Amino acid sequence: MKQAEVLAKLQEVFDGIFLEKVAAKPELSAADVEEWDSLMQISLVIAVEQKFRVRFRVGEVEAARNLGEFADLIAKRMEP
């Protein structure tokens, strides 16, 4: 799965979690979204794991500096 495809599915997750509209763009980071705090981060990771049927190791998600890197991580996890 390519980054653009992952971002499109992430948009669906964002639409279900955030109250305000947040566009899932590669350069987006938690610092750009007021309601994206540590509790929201946990909710997002759980929703992403369910949506994409993947699991992350401790520290993997935190290492991603922006949504593009997170999308790449998701795509990597989905590889056979």
Secondary structure, 3 states (H helix, E strand, C coil): CCHHHHHHHHHHHHHHHCCCCCCCCCCCCHHHCCCCCHHHHHHHHHHHHHHHCCCCCCCHHHHCCCHHHHHHHHHHHHCC
